[in-house]
Amino acid sequence: MKKNQNAVENLRRKKMKNNYISVGKVLNFHGVQGEAKLGYTKNREDFLSQLKVVYVEQNGEYTPLEISKIRFTPKCAIVKFKGIDSLNDILEYKNKLVFVLEDTAREFLEDDEFLIDELVGLDVYDGEKRVGAIVGVSNNGASDLLSVKTLSKKVCLVPFVKAIVLSVDIKGRKVRINNIEGLLE
């Protein structure tokens, strides 16, 4: 019976983890007042500035942290969490990923924006011909990049811009691209 209870608990945690979306990482402390340097994906300042609560995973549990103040530098965000008032208080969160609830992340998505988990695994088509599948998403500062594993097993980076990515059909599990010469080789 204990084995079964552990399996159920692990499934609950796994399910819970799937309801959280990583939005950054506590890089270090900032000063001695308990502020944190938060690394995040570029061009997400508007999204981060509207958040009231984020979560940090510790030992399989998600701890809510209420944001009392946030400001941005060219390299990171400086975040003050309510109740964290000293260097020692913030140090326990150093190098921890910061999450929001999936529903919160979805509220801020534009019509042509998607969660990474939705894109990974989608088949990529050039016209009606399947040319590969998305295996990852990254950002180069200017735009998001889809990592596409071609049928020849080569991974190519495809800029996620309207001129190249023509359509995304999450339900149909397809992405249509304009495979310009040299894009997928």
Backbone as a printed PyTorch tensor [residue, N CA C, xyz], in Angstrom:
tensor([[[  0.8200,  -1.1970,   0.0000],
         [  0.0000,   0.0000,   0.0000],
         [  0.8610,   1.2570,   0.0000]],

        [[  1.9610,   1.2480,   0.7490],
         [  2.8290,   2.4160,   0.8290],
         [  3.3950,   2.7640,  -0.5440]],

        [[  3.7680,   1.7360,  -1.3230],
         [  4.2960,   1.9540,  -2.6660],
         [  3.2720,   2.6910,  -3.5210]],

        [[  2.0090,   2.2750,  -3.4170],
         [  0.9320,   2.9010,  -4.1670],
         [  0.7200,   4.3460,  -3.7200]],

        [[  0.8160,   4.6070,  -2.4080],
         [  0.6670,   5.9720,  -1.9040],
         [  1.7740,   6.8630,  -2.4660]],

        [[  2.9960,   6.3350,  -2.5050],
         [  4.1120,   7.1060,  -3.0660],
         [  3.8760,   7.4050,  -4.5380]],

        [[  3.3660,   6.4300,  -5.2780],
         [  3.0880,   6.6340,  -6.7020],
         [  2.0340,   7.7230,  -6.8930]],

        [[  0.9870,   7.6950,  -6.0530],
         [ -0.0680,   8.7110,  -6.1480],
         [  0.5000,  10.0830,  -5.8030]],

        [[  1.3270,  10.1520,  -4.7520],
         [  1.9350,  11.4240,  -4.3510],
         [  2.8460,  11.9640,  -5.4620]],

        [[  3.6460,  11.0870,  -6.0700],
         [  4.5200,  11.5240,  -7.1620],
         [  3.7110,  12.0280,  -8.3490]],

        [[  2.6020,  11.3530,  -8.6400],
         [  1.7330,  11.7930,  -9.7330],
         [  1.1360,  13.1620,  -9.4050]],

        [[  0.6960,  13.3570,  -8.1550],
         [  0.1380,  14.6460,  -7.7370],
         [  1.1670,  15.7470,  -7.9120]],

        [[  2.3980,  15.4880,  -7.4820],
         [  3.4590,  16.4900,  -7.6180],
         [  3.7570,  16.7720,  -9.0800]],

        [[  3.7990,  15.7100,  -9.8890],
         [  4.0780,  15.8920, -11.3120],
         [  2.9790,  16.7290, -11.9510]],

        [[  1.7260,  16.4090, -11.6100],
         [  0.6020,  17.1840, -12.1320],
         [  0.7130,  18.6280, -11.6830]],

        [[  1.0530,  18.8200, -10.4010],
         [  1.1660,  20.1700,  -9.8640],
         [  2.2570,  20.9250, -10.6090]],

        [[  3.3700,  20.2540, -10.8660],
         [  4.4760,  20.9150, -11.5590],
         [  4.0380,  21.3720, -12.9520]],

        [[  3.2050,  20.5800, -13.5930],
         [  2.7430,  20.9350, -14.9290],
         [  1.8330,  22.1570, -14.9210]],

        [[  1.3180,  22.5500, -13.7630],
         [  0.4710,  23.7200, -13.6830],
         [  1.2630,  24.9960, -13.4310]],

        [[  2.5660,  24.8940, -13.3640],
         [  3.4390,  26.0290, -13.1270],
         [  4.3290,  26.2470, -14.3410]],

        [[  4.5830,  27.5040, -14.6450],
         [  5.4210,  27.8700, -15.7820],
         [  6.5980,  28.6780, -15.2540]],

        [[  7.7990,  28.2750, -15.6290],
         [  8.9960,  28.9990, -15.2030],
         [  9.0660,  30.3440, -15.9180]],

        [[  9.2970,  31.4100, -15.1400],
         [  9.3930,  32.7510, -15.7280],
         [ 10.7280,  33.4210, -15.4310]],

        [[ 11.5750,  32.7480, -14.6780],
         [ 12.8670,  33.3440, -14.3560],
         [ 13.6220,  32.5230, -13.3410]],

        [[ 14.7100,  33.1230, -12.8730],
         [ 15.5740,  32.4460, -11.9040],
         [ 16.1770,  33.4950, -10.9770]],

        [[ 16.1820,  33.1860,  -9.6740],
         [ 16.8490,  34.0650,  -8.7150],
         [ 18.3460,  33.8570,  -8.9030]],

        [[ 19.0120,  34.8720,  -9.4330],
         [ 20.4330,  34.7630,  -9.7380],
         [ 21.3000,  34.9760,  -8.5060]],

        [[ 20.8970,  35.9490,  -7.6870],
         [ 21.7040,  36.3060,  -6.5280],
         [ 20.9140,  37.3090,  -5.6910]],

        [[ 21.5120,  37.7580,  -4.6270],
         [ 20.9180,  38.8210,  -3.8270],
         [ 21.3570,  40.1650,  -4.4040]],

        [[ 20.6550,  41.2250,  -4.0160],
         [ 21.0190,  42.5820,  -4.4240],
         [ 20.9600,  43.4520,  -3.1690]],

        [[ 22.0970,  43.8500,  -2.6930],
         [ 22.1510,  44.6540,  -1.4730],
         [ 21.8860,  43.8040,  -0.2400]],

        [[ 21.5860,  44.4800,   0.8650],
         [ 21.3990,  43.7700,   2.1340],
         [ 19.9630,  43.8390,   2.6420]],

        [[ 19.0400,  44.3810,   1.8450],
         [ 17.6450,  44.5510,   2.2570],
         [ 16.7470,  43.3880,   1.8170]],

        [[ 17.3410,  42.3000,   1.3130],
         [ 16.5510,  41.1360,   0.9160],
         [ 16.0520,  41.1710,  -0.5130]],

        [[ 16.5820,  42.0640,  -1.3380],
         [ 16.1850,  42.0990,  -2.7470],
         [ 16.9170,  41.0070,  -3.5210]],

        [[ 16.2890,  40.5620,  -4.6170],
         [ 16.8550,  39.5010,  -5.4430],
         [ 17.1010,  39.9940,  -6.8580]],

        [[ 18.1980,  39.5180,  -7.4600],
         [ 18.4230,  39.7050,  -8.8930],
         [ 17.7210,  38.5500,  -9.5830]],

        [[ 16.8060,  38.8810, -10.4960],
         [ 16.0130,  37.8780, -11.1800],
         [ 16.3610,  37.8850, -12.6610]],

        [[ 16.8440,  36.7590, -13.1510],
         [ 17.0730,  36.6040, -14.5840],
         [ 15.7720,  36.1790, -15.2460]],

        [[ 15.5190,  36.6580, -16.4590],
         [ 14.2660,  36.3500, -17.1530],
         [ 14.4710,  36.4770, -18.6570]],

        [[ 13.4990,  35.9900, -19.4180],
         [ 13.5450,  36.0840, -20.8720],
         [ 13.3930,  37.5360, -21.2920]],

        [[ 14.2140,  37.9610, -22.2280],
         [ 14.1680,  39.3470, -22.7060],
         [ 12.7770,  39.7290, -23.1950]],

        [[ 12.4790,  40.9970, -23.1130],
         [ 11.2210,  41.5800, -23.5860],
         [ 10.0000,  41.1230, -22.7920]],

        [[ 10.1800,  40.7330, -21.5480],
         [  9.0610,  40.3040, -20.7080],
         [  8.8470,  41.2300, -19.5120]],

        [[  9.3540,  42.4500, -19.5920],
         [  9.2260,  43.3950, -18.4840],
         [  7.7680,  43.7150, -18.1710]],

        [[  6.9400,  43.9140, -19.1960],
         [  5.5210,  44.2300, -18.9700],
         [  4.8300,  43.1090, -18.2060]],

        [[  5.0890,  41.8940, -18.6200],
         [  4.5050,  40.7330, -17.9620],
         [  4.9480,  40.6510, -16.5010]],

        [[  6.2540,  40.7250, -16.2720],
         [  6.7780,  40.6060, -14.9080],
         [  6.2900,  41.7400, -14.0070]],

        [[  6.1900,  42.9380, -14.5460],
         [  5.7900,  44.0810, -13.7140],
         [  4.3330,  43.9860, -13.2570]],

        [[  3.5270,  43.1580, -13.8980],
         [  2.1240,  43.0050, -13.5100],
         [  1.8940,  41.8560, -12.5260]],

        [[  2.9180,  41.0500, -12.2870],
         [  2.7680,  39.9170, -11.3790],
         [  2.7020,  40.3820,  -9.9360]],

        [[  1.8400,  39.7460,  -9.1770],
         [  1.7140,  40.0290,  -7.7460],
         [  2.3590,  38.9230,  -6.9120]],

        [[  2.2850,  37.6840,  -7.4210],
         [  2.8030,  36.5170,  -6.7010],
         [  3.5490,  35.6190,  -7.6770]],

        [[  4.6810,  35.0990,  -7.2300],
         [  5.4170,  34.0670,  -7.9580],
         [  5.6470,  32.9170,  -6.9850]],

        [[  6.1370,  31.8000,  -7.5100],
         [  6.3510,  30.6050,  -6.6890],
         [  7.7750,  30.1000,  -6.8910]],

        [[  8.3290,  29.5360,  -5.8220],
         [  9.6460,  28.9150,  -5.8690],
         [  9.4710,  27.4820,  -5.4030]],

        [[ 10.0550,  26.5490,  -6.1580],
         [  9.9520,  25.1390,  -5.7940],
         [ 11.0610,  24.7820,  -4.8120]],

        [[ 10.6460,  24.1570,  -3.7180],
         [ 11.5870,  23.6710,  -2.7150],
         [ 11.1070,  22.3100,  -2.2390]],

        [[ 11.9210,  21.3010,  -2.4610],
         [ 11.5920,  19.9340,  -2.0290],
         [ 10.2360,  19.4690,  -2.5540]],

        [[  9.9590,  19.7660,  -3.8100],
         [  8.7220,  19.3240,  -4.4400],
         [  7.4900,  20.1490,  -4.1140]],

        [[  7.6330,  21.1380,  -3.2730],
         [  6.5090,  22.0090,  -2.9170],
         [  6.7440,  23.4020,  -3.4920]],

        [[  5.6680,  24.0880,  -3.8280],
         [  5.7570,  25.4350,  -4.3810],
         [  5.4010,  26.4570,  -3.2990]],

        [[  6.3560,  27.3210,  -3.0060],
         [  6.1870,  28.3470,  -1.9890],
         [  5.8380,  29.6700,  -2.6630]],

        [[  4.7040,  30.2870,  -2.3010],
         [  4.3610,  31.5830,  -2.9040],
         [  5.2070,  32.7100,  -2.3120]],

        [[  5.6350,  33.6090,  -3.1740],
         [  6.3570,  34.8120,  -2.7640],
         [  5.6140,  36.0090,  -3.3340]],

        [[  5.1820,  36.9030,  -2.4530],
         [  4.4450,  38.0890,  -2.8810],
         [  5.4370,  39.1840,  -3.2740]],

        [[  5.2630,  39.7170,  -4.4740],
         [  6.1440,  40.7780,  -4.9740],
         [  5.6660,  42.1130,  -4.4170]],

        [[  6.5530,  42.8200,  -3.7300],
         [  6.1730,  44.1420,  -3.2340],
         [  6.7350,  45.2540,  -4.1180]],

        [[  7.8340,  44.9520,  -4.8350],
         [  8.4290,  45.9670,  -5.7160],
         [  9.2890,  45.2610,  -6.7680]],

        [[  9.2850,  45.8050,  -7.9760],
         [ 10.1430,  45.2680,  -9.0340],
         [ 10.6400,  46.4240,  -9.8960]],

        [[ 11.9010,  46.3760, -10.2490],
         [ 12.4770,  47.3560, -11.1800],
         [ 13.4350,  46.6020, -12.0910]],

        [[ 13.7690,  47.2320, -13.2080],
         [ 14.5430,  46.5380, -14.2230],
         [ 15.8600,  47.2490, -14.4940]],

        [[ 16.9000,  46.4470, -14.6760],
         [ 18.2050,  46.9370, -15.1000],
         [ 18.4270,  46.3710, -16.4980]],

        [[ 19.4750,  46.7970, -17.1930],
         [ 19.7070,  46.2220, -18.5220],
         [ 19.9470,  44.7020, -18.5170]],

        [[ 20.3660,  44.1460, -17.3710],
         [ 20.7120,  42.7170, -17.3490],
         [ 19.7540,  41.8400, -16.5590]],

        [[ 18.9540,  42.4150, -15.6590],
         [ 18.0770,  41.5920, -14.8200],
         [ 16.9970,  42.4670, -14.1970]],

        [[ 16.1210,  41.8180, -13.4510],
         [ 15.1240,  42.5340, -12.6580],
         [ 15.5840,  42.5010, -11.2020]],

        [[ 15.2930,  43.5560, -10.4710],
         [ 15.5530,  43.6010,  -9.0360],
         [ 14.1820,  43.5020,  -8.3680]],

        [[ 13.9910,  42.4390,  -7.5830],
         [ 12.6830,  42.1450,  -7.0030],
         [ 12.7700,  42.1680,  -5.4860]],

        [[ 11.7880,  42.8190,  -4.8800],
         [ 11.6410,  42.8040,  -3.4240],
         [ 10.4020,  41.9910,  -3.1090]],

        [[ 10.5730,  40.9410,  -2.3070],
         [  9.4620,  40.1000,  -1.8970],
         [  9.0130,  40.4920,  -0.4870]],

        [[  7.7120,  40.4870,  -0.2860],
         [  7.1530,  40.8170,   1.0240],
         [  7.6290,  39.7890,   2.0590]],

        [[  8.1150,  40.2820,   3.2030],
         [  8.5510,  39.4100,   4.2870],
         [  9.9870,  38.9360,   4.1840]],

        [[ 10.6480,  39.2640,   3.0880],
         [ 12.0660,  38.9240,   2.9360],
         [ 12.8260,  40.2340,   3.0480]],

        [[ 13.4480,  40.4350,   4.2110],
         [ 13.9910,  41.7480,   4.5220],
         [ 15.4900,  41.7750,   4.7960]],

        [[ 16.1670,  40.6550,   4.5840],
         [ 17.6140,  40.6490,   4.8300],
         [ 18.3210,  39.7700,   3.8140]],

        [[ 19.6040,  39.9510,   3.7430],
         [ 20.4550,  39.1470,   2.8710],
         [ 20.2890,  37.6660,   3.1910]],

        [[ 20.2710,  37.3100,   4.4630],
         [ 20.1270,  35.9070,   4.8560],
         [ 18.7960,  35.3150,   4.4130]],

        [[ 17.7330,  36.1260,   4.4440],
         [ 16.4140,  35.6420,   4.0320],
         [ 16.3740,  35.2790,   2.5460]],

        [[ 17.0230,  36.0770,   1.7210],
         [ 16.9530,  35.8500,   0.2740],
         [ 17.9200,  34.7740,  -0.1930]],

        [[ 18.9760,  34.5300,   0.5370],
         [ 19.9910,  33.5560,   0.1120],
         [ 19.4310,  32.1520,  -0.0950]],

        [[ 18.4140,  31.7570,   0.6550],
         [ 17.8530,  30.4120,   0.4830],
         [ 17.1970,  30.2330,  -0.8880]],

        [[ 16.9070,  31.3250,  -1.5820],
         [ 16.2720,  31.2480,  -2.8950],
         [ 17.2610,  31.3900,  -4.0520]],

        [[ 18.5290,  31.6260,  -3.7350],
         [ 19.5470,  31.7920,  -4.7760],
         [ 19.5920,  30.5480,  -5.6710]],

        [[ 19.6290,  30.7850,  -6.9920],
         [ 19.6750,  29.7500,  -8.0300],
         [ 18.3820,  28.9450,  -8.1560]],

        [[ 17.2990,  29.4050,  -7.5470],
         [ 16.0050,  28.7250,  -7.6640],
         [ 15.2320,  29.3120,  -8.8440]],

        [[ 14.5230,  28.4330,  -9.5550],
         [ 13.6380,  28.8890, -10.6140],
         [ 12.4040,  29.5380,  -9.9950]],

        [[ 11.8730,  30.5240, -10.7040],
         [ 10.6810,  31.2490, -10.2670],
         [  9.5560,  30.8910, -11.2370]],

        [[  8.3950,  30.5570, -10.6780],
         [  7.2640,  30.0860, -11.4730],
         [  6.0390,  30.9760, -11.2600]],

        [[  5.1210,  30.9070, -12.2260],
         [  3.7730,  31.4430, -12.0630],
         [  2.8130,  30.3160, -12.4160]],

        [[  1.5700,  30.4630, -12.0000],
         [  0.5580,  29.4880, -12.3910],
         [  0.3550,  29.5690, -13.8990]],

        [[  0.1140,  28.4370, -14.5180],
         [ -0.0840,  28.3960, -15.9670],
         [ -1.2060,  29.3320, -16.4020]],

        [[ -2.2840,  29.3670, -15.6450],
         [ -3.4080,  30.2580, -15.9870],
         [ -2.9800,  31.7200, -15.9890]],

        [[ -2.1150,  32.0950, -15.0440],
         [ -1.6020,  33.4690, -14.9980],
         [ -0.7990,  33.7710, -16.2490]],

        [[  0.0570,  32.8420, -16.6450],
         [  0.8670,  33.0400, -17.8550],
         [ -0.0270,  33.1830, -19.0880]],

        [[ -1.0510,  32.3660, -19.1690],
         [ -1.9680,  32.4060, -20.3270],
         [ -2.7150,  33.7380, -20.4270]],

        [[ -3.0360,  34.3420, -19.2930],
         [ -3.7400,  35.6310, -19.2940],
         [ -2.9640,  36.7050, -20.0470]],

        [[ -1.6560,  36.6020, -20.0480],
         [ -0.8140,  37.6350, -20.6420],
         [ -0.3610,  37.3020, -22.0660]],

        [[ -0.7560,  36.1370, -22.5840],
         [ -0.3650,  35.7700, -23.9410],
         [ -1.1810,  36.5330, -24.9700]],

        [[ -0.5150,  37.0230, -25.9990],
         [ -1.1960,  37.6240, -27.1440],
         [ -1.7400,  36.4920, -28.0140]],

        [[ -2.5520,  36.8180, -29.0090],
         [ -3.1250,  35.7940, -29.8890],
         [ -2.0590,  34.9800, -30.6070]],

        [[ -0.9350,  35.6000, -30.9250],
         [  0.1170,  34.8970, -31.6740],
         [  1.2740,  34.4610, -30.7720]],

        [[  1.0140,  34.3120, -29.4710],
         [  2.0320,  33.8390, -28.5320],
         [  1.6030,  32.4900, -27.9630]],

        [[  2.5940,  31.6690, -27.6550],
         [  2.3340,  30.3180, -27.1860],
         [  3.2890,  29.9830, -26.0590]],

        [[  2.8910,  29.0350, -25.2230],
         [  3.7920,  28.5100, -24.2080],
         [  4.7510,  27.5320, -24.8770]],

        [[  5.9810,  27.4900, -24.4140],
         [  6.9900,  26.6130, -25.0110],
         [  6.5130,  25.1660, -25.0160]],

        [[  5.9180,  24.7250, -23.9130],
         [  5.4460,  23.3390, -23.8320],
         [  4.4240,  23.0110, -24.9130]],

        [[  3.6740,  24.0020, -25.3760],
         [  2.6960,  23.7720, -26.4370],
         [  3.3700,  23.5580, -27.7850]],

        [[  4.5260,  24.1940, -27.9750],
         [  5.2000,  24.1340, -29.2730],
         [  6.1010,  22.9090, -29.4260]],

        [[  6.7690,  22.5230, -28.3380],
         [  7.6930,  21.3920, -28.4130],
         [  6.9050,  20.1270, -28.7480]],

        [[  7.3560,  19.4310, -29.7700],
         [  6.7030,  18.2050, -30.2160],
         [  5.8160,  18.3900, -31.4320]],

        [[  5.5100,  19.6490, -31.7900],
         [  4.6790,  19.8710, -32.9730],
         [  5.4590,  19.5290, -34.2370]],

        [[  4.7500,  18.9740, -35.2220],
         [  5.3560,  18.6900, -36.5190],
         [  5.4770,  19.9750, -37.3190]],

        [[  6.5330,  20.0770, -38.1080],
         [  6.7890,  21.2550, -38.9270],
         [  6.5970,  20.8740, -40.3950]],

        [[  5.8370,  21.7030, -41.0960],
         [  5.5140,  21.4450, -42.5010],
         [  5.9580,  22.6100, -43.3720]],

        [[  6.4390,  22.2590, -44.5510],
         [  6.6860,  23.2160, -45.6330],
         [  5.6430,  22.8830, -46.6810]],

        [[  4.5930,  23.6920, -46.7340],
         [  3.4590,  23.3300, -47.5780],
         [  2.7800,  22.1090, -46.9760]],

        [[  2.6450,  21.0320, -47.7550],
         [  2.0360,  19.7890, -47.2580],
         [  3.0880,  18.7650, -46.8510]],

        [[  4.3560,  19.0890, -47.0230],
         [  5.4440,  18.1470, -46.7460],
         [  5.9730,  18.3330, -45.3280]],

        [[  5.9540,  17.2450, -44.5500],
         [  6.5230,  17.2740, -43.1950],
         [  8.0360,  17.3350, -43.3190]],

        [[  8.6340,  18.3240, -42.6450],
         [ 10.0860,  18.5150, -42.7410],
         [ 10.8030,  18.2960, -41.4070]],

        [[ 10.0300,  18.1230, -40.3230],
         [ 10.6690,  17.9030, -39.0310],
         [  9.7090,  18.1230, -37.8850]],

        [[ 10.3040,  18.3030, -36.6950],
         [  9.5140,  18.5330, -35.4850],
         [ 10.2500,  19.5080, -34.5810]],

        [[  9.4920,  20.2730, -33.8230],
         [ 10.0900,  21.2330, -32.8810],
         [ 10.5790,  20.4660, -31.6540]],

        [[ 11.8570,  20.6760, -31.3090],
         [ 12.4420,  20.0030, -30.1480],
         [ 12.8040,  20.9840, -29.0390]],

        [[ 12.6860,  22.2810, -29.3160],
         [ 12.9940,  23.2740, -28.2980],
         [ 12.7130,  24.6710, -28.7930]],

        [[ 12.7330,  25.6220, -27.8580],
         [ 12.5430,  27.0340, -28.1720],
         [ 13.5530,  27.8260, -27.3570]],

        [[ 14.1930,  28.7890, -28.0000],
         [ 15.1490,  29.6530, -27.3050],
         [ 14.9150,  31.0870, -27.7680]],

        [[ 15.6980,  32.0040, -27.2200],
         [ 15.5510,  33.4040, -27.5770],
         [ 16.9340,  33.9890, -27.7930]],

        [[ 17.1070,  34.7220, -28.8840],
         [ 18.4080,  35.3380, -29.1710],
         [ 18.4280,  36.8340, -28.8610]],

        [[ 17.3890,  37.3190, -28.2060],
         [ 17.3010,  38.7370, -27.8890],
         [ 16.4510,  39.4930, -28.8900]],

        [[ 16.5400,  39.1290, -30.1640],
         [ 15.7450,  39.7850, -31.1950],
         [ 14.4190,  39.0620, -31.4130]],

        [[ 14.4540,  37.7310, -31.3270],
         [ 13.2390,  36.9450, -31.5300],
         [ 13.4040,  35.5710, -30.9050]],

        [[ 12.2870,  34.8640, -30.8160],
         [ 12.3450,  33.4780, -30.3800],
         [ 12.8270,  32.6340, -31.5500]],

        [[ 13.4770,  31.5270, -31.2180],
         [ 13.9810,  30.5980, -32.2240],
         [ 13.4090,  29.2190, -31.9460]],

        [[ 12.8490,  28.6070, -32.9770],
         [ 12.3840,  27.2290, -32.8610],
         [ 13.5350,  26.3090, -33.2320]],

        [[ 13.8430,  25.3450, -32.3830],
         [ 14.8240,  24.3130, -32.7180],
         [ 14.0520,  23.1940, -33.4000]],

        [[ 14.3190,  23.0160, -34.6910],
         [ 13.5920,  22.0290, -35.4870],
         [ 14.5360,  20.8920, -35.8360]],

        [[ 14.1480,  19.6750, -35.4530],
         [ 14.9150,  18.4850, -35.8280],
         [ 14.3490,  17.9990, -37.1490]],

        [[ 15.1780,  18.0580, -38.1780],
         [ 14.7240,  17.6920, -39.5160],
         [ 14.6300,  16.1730, -39.6550]],

        [[ 14.0790,  15.7340, -40.7680],
         [ 13.9620,  14.3030, -41.0200],
         [ 15.3250,  13.6360, -41.1250]],

        [[ 16.3570,  14.4240, -41.4690],
         [ 17.7200,  13.8840, -41.5290],
         [ 18.4270,  13.9750, -40.1770]],

        [[ 17.6570,  14.2870, -39.1260],
         [ 18.1300,  14.3240, -37.7290],
         [ 19.0200,  15.5260, -37.4000]],

        [[ 19.0960,  16.5120, -38.2870],
         [ 19.8610,  17.7250, -38.0210],
         [ 18.9540,  18.7230, -37.3110]],

        [[ 19.4890,  19.4290, -36.3000],
         [ 18.7100,  20.4430, -35.5960],
         [ 19.0530,  21.8150, -36.1810]],

        [[ 18.0210,  22.5090, -36.6480],
         [ 18.1820,  23.8320, -37.2520],
         [ 17.3690,  24.8540, -36.4570]],

        [[ 17.8760,  26.0720, -36.3830],
         [ 17.1720,  27.1510, -35.6990],
         [ 16.3290,  27.9280, -36.7030]],

        [[ 15.0540,  28.0710, -36.3850],
         [ 14.1080,  28.7660, -37.2590],
         [ 13.5770,  29.9760, -36.5060]],

        [[ 13.8260,  31.1920, -37.0190],
         [ 13.2870,  32.3840, -36.3470],
         [ 11.7630,  32.3360, -36.2850]],

        [[ 11.2180,  32.5790, -35.1130],
         [  9.7690,  32.5550, -34.9240],
         [  9.2260,  33.9390, -35.2680]],

        [[  9.2280,  34.2470, -36.5600],
         [  8.7200,  35.5150, -37.0750],
         [  7.6760,  35.2190, -38.1500]],

        [[  6.7500,  36.1530, -38.3520],
         [  5.6150,  35.9180, -39.2520],
         [  6.0320,  35.6280, -40.6960]],

        [[  7.1540,  36.1780, -41.1280],
         [  7.5950,  35.9450, -42.5030],
         [  8.0330,  34.4880, -42.7160]],

        [[  8.4010,  33.7960, -41.6600],
         [  8.8790,  32.4120, -41.7830],
         [  7.8820,  31.4190, -41.2000]],

        [[  7.3530,  31.6960, -40.0120],
         [  6.3490,  30.8130, -39.4080],
         [  4.9840,  31.3200, -39.8440]],

        [[  4.3820,  30.6060, -40.7690],
         [  3.1420,  31.0550, -41.3930],
         [  1.9170,  30.7980, -40.5210]],

        [[  1.8980,  29.6480, -39.8350],
         [  0.7620,  29.3370, -38.9690],
         [  1.1660,  28.3240, -37.9130]],

        [[  0.4460,  28.3990, -36.7880],
         [  0.6280,  27.4530, -35.6990],
         [ -0.7520,  26.9090, -35.3560]],

        [[ -0.8860,  25.5940, -35.4400],
         [ -2.1410,  24.9210, -35.1290],
         [ -1.8750,  23.9670, -33.9650]],

        [[ -2.1170,  24.4580, -32.7460],
         [ -1.8380,  23.6630, -31.5500],
         [ -2.6970,  22.3990, -31.5420]],

        [[ -3.9880,  22.5290, -31.8240],
         [ -4.8850,  21.3620, -31.7960],
         [ -4.5230,  20.3570, -32.8740]],

        [[ -4.1490,  20.8390, -34.0460],
         [ -3.7590,  19.9500, -35.1380],
         [ -2.3100,  19.4990, -35.0540]],

        [[ -1.5670,  20.0470, -34.0630],
         [ -0.1670,  19.6990, -33.7950],
         [  0.7350,  19.9570, -35.0000]],

        [[  0.4950,  21.1200, -35.6820],
         [  1.2570,  21.4600, -36.8910],
         [  1.7270,  22.9070, -36.8590]],

        [[  2.9150,  23.1070, -37.3810],
         [  3.4440,  24.4400, -37.6360],
         [  3.8110,  24.4800, -39.1140]],

        [[  3.3240,  25.4800, -39.8060],
         [  3.6570,  25.6390, -41.2300],
         [  4.6850,  26.7480, -41.3510]],

        [[  5.7460,  26.4650, -42.1150],
         [  6.8030,  27.4580, -42.2970],
         [  7.0120,  27.7540, -43.7650]],

        [[  7.6350,  28.8910, -44.0030],
         [  8.1170,  29.2500, -45.3290],
         [  9.5870,  28.8380, -45.3320]],

        [[  9.8570,  27.6700, -45.8590],
         [ 11.2090,  27.1040, -45.8230],
         [ 12.0860,  27.7790, -46.8770]],

        [[ 12.5710,  28.9760, -46.5390],
         [ 13.4240,  29.7020, -47.4790],
         [ 14.7380,  28.9450, -47.6620]],

        [[ 15.3800,  29.1810, -48.7460],
         [ 16.6040,  28.4580, -49.0800],
         [ 17.6470,  28.6110, -47.9620]],

        [[ 18.1650,  27.4840, -47.5300],
         [ 19.2170,  27.4730, -46.5080],
         [ 18.6860,  27.4190, -45.0840]],

        [[ 17.3800,  27.5300, -44.8890],
         [ 16.8270,  27.5140, -43.5260],
         [ 16.9610,  26.1440, -42.8920]],

        [[ 16.4300,  25.1420, -43.5400],
         [ 16.5310,  23.7550, -43.0660],
         [ 17.4020,  22.9950, -44.0450]],

        [[ 18.5690,  22.6570, -43.6240],
         [ 19.4760,  21.9130, -44.5370],
         [ 19.7640,  20.5400, -44.0160]]])
